[in-house]
Amino acid sequence: MAQLSLSRRLRRTPFSDGVEAAGVKAYTVYNHMLLPTVFHSLEEDYHHLKSAVQIWDVASERQVELRGPDAGRLMQLLTPRDLRSMLPGQCYYVPVVDETGGMLNDPVAVKLAEDRWWISIADSDLLYWIKGLAYGYRLDVLVDEPDVSPLAVQGPKAEDLMAEVFGDRIRNIRFFRYDHLQFEGRDLVVARSGYSKQGGFEIYLEGGDLGIPLWNALFEAGKELDVRAGCPNLIERIEGGLLSYGNDMTDDNTPHECGLGKFCNTQMAIGCIGRDALLRVAKEGPVKQIRPLSIDGPAVPPCDRYWSLLAKDKIVGRISSAAWSPDFNMNVAIGMVRMTHWDPGTELVVDSPDGPRRAIVLEEFWS
């Protein structure tokens, strides 16, 4: 099997030594960094995530920092979500769009102060888009990538593990809120969030020197909780309907096509660069949209390219992510389907790598 050639352009993380010691078996490249994808096996990692607690190196979720008097104005320029009522201490999921309303990223925005924000991005070079807007609009704001590396703690036992390291104050953090907690004399932003539906936290580590001490402290505290190294799990994210930018959506798609209309307060998001385009989309409605689907047959092969969805030999959509779900005993999938065929119960044909298979559009994701 071909391997990645490592270089300075493919950056390690403050936790890479711990990840390698834990026996990582596969990586992907995410924001020019290594992101683990498998430790034991896709299915074994999946079962463990749902039953215990895992430590994820997600330092590749790079931060774009906005700092200065116009930080809030620039943040609103990026997204159709109305941010006027957002307070320091909150995290918002924010679709980021261009002037056509196309999705450029779907990050989590962390409001640190009125004049300071972090944007925790998915896989894209969003930094340069934001720098361009700041310069083009002559805004009084510094845009940079700070030395901040998230570490996620995910799974049903995540809260108990975090309490062992940070104390019971961790239990008071509400969903998509954060607190400032101490580790070895360092102030860390800790949010109740993460890229799974199993519950957990993300620790925003400022400065890489504490990477391995933090990693080791969590593993030492989690011995009785069956803690393991883990990573975002393909099966679990599809079951939960967690979209992957670059896989399930690109800049060819609007938030409404991606089922993210509930995060768009387009009428109120004065200043959003894509506002006029999205107002037209909201009025007319999307002609295609993300849908959950089941796929017949044995476990599907890896979905490393789009699979066409057909109705009477006519392409009516595509599958972008698919995997065998052990818990639901079926192939689960995420697809973009045209409005003529997106109703629940609609039967379609998937042009998969191992031949045509029946697919059924479902009403909702599995968890």
C-alpha angles and dihedrals in degrees: 000000000000116000135210115257107229121223141149088276089064101060128210120220134232087259100046095104090055092046091053093046088052090059105253110193103190142017138192127203114252124172089346091303138101115266117185115232105174136024109164102356134312092259097041091049088049095054092045093049090055095048109033137005135290136195112223126198099217096156086129087075088092122199126233108203122208113194129171143054093302097046093108093047091051091048091054090047088063102051142043090217111105106242099178095105096043113118134199107273094045132104121205130195102229129187107218115210140183128229091283094052092254118148114255096171142335104223135161112249115215114199108209096169139338089274100034131064138165120210109202100206138205120225108309140090093258092149092077094049090052093046089051093052092047091051095041093051092042091233123178095236139110114228117194146137106254124207093262122137120185120219115193128210109197137174140064092291094048095105093052091050093048090049089056091058104031103024132246092300085085090070091065095061110108126216112290091007128109140204135199109248133177128243119173090337094309122120110230131187107231119187132187096235142094146151097277139069093231096086128249150125142275120219114206103211113200108204123017097238092087094048099102096035089055092044091050094045092055093049093047092050092046100054093108092045096058092247118187138173110262144159141209104305120222095211096047094046093051091049089052095045093241106161125220117218109230091024108052098017139020138173087286088072131071122218089253091058088051094053091251097118090116088067092054117087088173097164091055099035094093110185099027107141093223096043099112093048092048093048087060091047092048091051096047098034127226121292092210133027144179113272136177114242138182120220123208126233136034124331111313120235120249112296101229094153137024117286114210120239112217137196113187089341092307119119109240101163147330141252113234103173130023139161142157112266113212093193095051096033095226143084108273121202147177117220142169107234132185116246091247090066107025099095115118112265095029111142118220138167122246116212093216125176091256096047141284117326134181117254129189125206110231132208098233143359119271102250 
